[in-house]
Amino acid sequence: MNAVVTFAFPLMIARIGPAWTYAIFGTINVGALLFYLTIVPETKYHSLEELEEQFRTRYA
């Protein structure tokens, strides 16, 4: 993804301007944040064994 941003950023600045470029990247980041908050499970307070058992029962 870093390579895509590196190559796309100058092209986007030249073609659509800085305001729209930052708006697009900001929208992508907000969408990613919402995905992380709603879909990706929190694993902070669980041991690896607990996570393995939860994922085994849920997805196997």
C-alpha positions as CSV (number, residue, x, y, z in Angstrom):
1,M,0.0,0.0,0.0
2,N,2.9,2.4,0.7
3,A,4.1,2.0,-2.9
4,V,0.6,2.7,-4.2
5,V,0.3,5.9,-2.1
6,T,3.9,6.9,-3.1
7,F,3.1,6.6,-6.8
8,A,-0.5,7.9,-6.7
9,F,0.0,10.9,-4.5
10,P,2.0,13.2,-7.0
11,L,-0.4,12.2,-9.8
12,M,-3.4,13.1,-7.7
13,I,-2.0,16.4,-6.5
14,A,-1.3,17.4,-10.1
15,R,-4.7,16.3,-11.5
16,I,-7.3,17.0,-8.8
17,G,-5.4,19.3,-6.4
18,P,-4.3,19.0,-2.8
19,A,-7.7,19.5,-1.2
20,W,-9.4,16.6,-3.0
21,T,-6.3,14.4,-2.6
22,Y,-6.3,14.8,1.2
23,A,-10.0,14.4,1.3
24,I,-9.8,11.1,-0.5
25,F,-7.0,9.8,1.7
26,G,-8.8,11.0,4.8
27,T,-12.0,9.2,3.7
28,I,-10.1,6.0,3.2
29,N,-8.6,6.4,6.7
30,V,-12.0,7.0,8.3
31,G,-13.3,3.9,6.5
32,A,-10.4,1.8,7.7
33,L,-10.9,3.0,11.3
34,L,-14.6,2.1,11.2
35,F,-13.6,-1.4,9.8
36,Y,-11.1,-1.9,12.6
37,L,-13.6,-0.8,15.3
38,T,-16.5,-2.9,14.1
39,I,-15.0,-6.0,12.5
40,V,-11.5,-6.7,13.9
41,P,-11.8,-8.4,17.3
42,E,-10.0,-7.0,20.4
43,T,-7.4,-9.4,21.6
44,K,-5.7,-7.3,24.3
45,Y,-7.0,-9.1,27.4
46,H,-6.9,-12.7,26.1
47,S,-4.1,-15.2,26.0
48,L,-3.0,-16.9,22.8
49,E,-4.7,-20.2,24.0
50,E,-8.0,-18.4,24.7
51,L,-7.9,-16.8,21.2
52,E,-7.1,-20.1,19.5
53,E,-10.1,-21.8,21.2
54,Q,-12.5,-18.9,20.4
55,F,-11.5,-18.8,16.8
56,R,-11.6,-22.6,16.5
57,T,-15.2,-22.7,17.9
58,R,-16.3,-19.7,15.9
59,Y,-14.8,-20.4,12.5
60,A,-14.1,-24.2,12.3
